[in-house]
Amino acid sequence: MKSATAAPGTVISSPDNALFKDLRRLVHGSTDYRKQGRFWVEGDHLVRAALARGVPPAMAVFSASFWPLVHVQYAQAAIKNIVISDNLFDQLSTLESSVRMGFVFDLPSTVPVQADAASVILDRVQDAGNVGAILRSASAFGFSQVIALKGTAALWSPKVLRAGMGAHWGLQLIEGASLATLDRLAVPLLVTSSHRGSFLHQMLQTRDLPMPCAWALGHEGQGVCAELEARADVHVRIAQPGGEESLNVAAAAAICLHASISGAGSIG
């Protein structure tokens, strides 16, 4: 590995530094990214995923002890490099075992809803791990658009980014949406339910699963709200012969999204 040889642009050693205070708020506030128009990722996996998609970070942050060891790829990835003391980096890090580097990205511009895109709708899904896992499944199974209704966990928060494992870079993400936003969709709306609708496996057998479509997934305890359920073109439930009352929403999402591409013959 070739380490960095360029000098850092800025060195910070004081916790009272204004830039460091902004970074700390950005890292530890789940919705501060909306105010600052940028977001934080930590470690090499997420930044590699971003670079692979042609998305460069606006700023790189390294600990003082790690800077001499930084691979040239990361030292040259961002427009601006910041080096901070190890103690200050520990105050930023959200990982138990940190590689002592983080990156700040500009928040993508708001984009209009793509009417014909295969989509996932999140209705007040509140657990960051669930939201990130659903984004990962959406990206894996060719659903390019995710519409998060108001009350859903912040899509660009550090916890959701970690759970998404790089999926964010391949998706069009719309958050804070209202139900009226869904009027712009021109694809069938499928709503998951634990107690009504056609069984998913039977729809696969009869090839009744539309694709592209929009899958609506609801709150971990309450499910999809009544207003969204009323909009459904199709209600779908997943058979559970083992007798459980319901499935985790991220697990249900993976099953439904995979079924869609299987029914459409998108996999070999």
N, C-alpha and C positions, 0 to 999 in steps of 0.2 A: 504494500500500500504506500502510495506516495502521500506524505503529509503536506499540510499547507505551509507555504513559506511567505505569503503576503502578510503585510502588517494589518491588524484589525483597524477598522475605521474609527471605532469608539471604544474606550475602556471605561467601565463603570465599577466603582468600588464602594459607593455610598448608598445606603438604603433610601436616602432622601432625594436621590436623583429623580427628576420628573419622569424621564423615560422609563426607569425601573418601576416607578409607581404605576405607570400606565400598563406596563407588562404584567405586573402582579394582579391588577384588577382584571386584565384580559384573561389571564390563566385561571383565576379562581372564581370569577363571576360567570355563571352559566349563560347569561344573556348580555354581558358587556360587549361582546363582539358586535352586537347590533349598534351600539352607541359609537364604537370606534371604527366600524366598517372594516374590521380585520379579525383574524382568528389565529389561535396558537396550536401548533402540533409539536409533539416531542418525540425524539428518536429518529432513526433513519428509515424505518419501514414506510411511514406515511409520506415523508418527503420524497423518497424514491418513487412511490406511486404517483405523486404529483408531477415530478420531473418526467416520468415516462409518458404522461399525458400532455406534456408541454406547458405545464403550469409552474412557473418559477416563484419562489418565495420573495417577498419584499424585504425581509430582514432575517438574518441568522443570528442566533444567540449561543455563545459557547462559554463554558466555564474557563477560568484562567489556566487551570491545570490541564484541561483537555485541548486547548487551542493548539499547542505545538504538535499534537497527534492527529489533528483533523485531516481527513482525506481531502485531497484537492477538489474532488467533486463537490463536496459540501462547502468548502471555503469559497468556491467560485459560483455557487448556486444562486445566492441572493444578491440583490443590488447593494445591500449594506450589511456589514458584519459588526456585531457587538460582542465584546468580551467582558464578562463580569466575574467578580470574585466567586470562589467556590461556595462560600457562605450564602451569597445572594442567589446563586443558582439553586441551591437547596431550598430556598424560600419560594422559588418559582415552580420547581419540579412537582409533578403530580404522580410520579412513578416511584415505586419502592426501590427499584434498581435502575437508576438513570444512566444513560450514556452521556449525559451532561452537554446535550445540544438540543436546541429547539428552534422552530422556524415560525415566522409570522407571515401569513398570507393575506392579501386583500380579499375581502368578501366579494364573491361574484355579483355582478349586476343583476337586478331583478329582471326576470324574463317572463314573457307571456305564456299562458298555458298552451301547450301543443295539443290541438283538438284530437288528432288521430294517434297519439302516442300510447303505447302500452304503459299503463300507469298504476301506481299504488297510492291509495288515499289513506292517510293515517288520521283517525278520529280520536283525539285526546289520548294517544298512547304515551304514557308518562314515564316509563322506565327507560333510562338512557341506553342501557344494554339491549333492551328489546328493539328500540328504534334503530340503533346501529346495526344490529343483526338483520333487521328487515331490509335496510339499505343494501347490505351486503348480498342478500338473496335477490333483491331486485336487480342489482347490477349483474349478478351471475346468470340470471335467467332471462335477460334481455328486456327488462322493464326499464325504460329509459327515463321516466318521469315520476317523481314522488311529490305528492301534494299533501302537506301537513296542515290540517285544520287547527284553528286556535285551540290551545290547551294541550297540544302535543309537545313533548320535550324538545328543547332547542336543538335544531339539526346540526349546527356548527359548534356546539359545546365540546370541550375536550373529551368528555366521557363518550359522547356519541361518535365523535371522530375515531377514538380508539376502537370502539366496538365495530365501526364500519370497516376498519382495516384497509382503507384506501378506496372504498366504493364511492365515496363522495365525488371523486374526480371524474367518474364516468357517468354521472347522473345529472339531470336537470332537477334542481330542488326548489320547491316553492313552499314557503312556510308562512304561518300566520294567516292562512287562507280562510275565507268564509264559505258557507255552503253554496252561496251564489256563484263562487268561482267555478264550481263544478258544472255550471250551465254551459261552459265553453267546451266541455268534452263531447266528442262525437262518437265515442266508443261505448259499448255496453257496460253498465255498472253492475258488478257482482259483489254482493254483500255476504260476508260470512256470518253464520249463526250456529249456535249449539243445539237449537231446538226446532228449526223450521227450514224448509227448502229441500231441494234435491240433493241426494248424496253425491259427493264429488266423484267417487269411483264409478258410480253408475253413469254419470255424465261423460266420463272418459270412455266408457265402453260404447256408449251410443253416439260419441263424437258431438255432444251438445255444448261443449265448452267454446265460447267465442274467443277469437284471438285476431287482432289486438283487443284488449279489454282494460277495464280499470277495476282492480280489486280494492274493496274498502275493508279496513281492519280497525277494530275498535278498542276502546279503553280496556285495560287488563281485567277489571272487575265488572264493568257495566256493559261492555260490548259496544256495538255501533249505536249511536243515538237514534231516536225514533224518526227524526227528520231525515237523516241520511238513509235509514232503512226504507223509508217511504219512497225514496228515489230509485230504489234498486230495480234493475231489469230482471235480475235473477237472484234468488236466495240460495245459498249453498251451505251444506254442512258436511263435516268430515266424520265418517263412521269411526266409532271407538269401541270395538268389540271387547276391549279389556275392561270397560265399565267406568272409566274416568268421567267426571262431570264435564270437563272442558280441557282444552289444550292451551299451553302458553302461546301468546299471540305471535311471537317470532317463529315458533315451530309451525303454527298454523299457516303463517305467511309462506314459509319455505315449501310446505306441501302444496298449497294452492298455486303458487307461481310456477313450480316445477310441473304441476299437472297441466297448466296452460300451454307450456311449450311442448309437452308430451302429446297433448291432444291435437296440437297444430302441426305435429310432425317436424318440429324444429330441431330435434336431436336424433342422432343416428343410433 
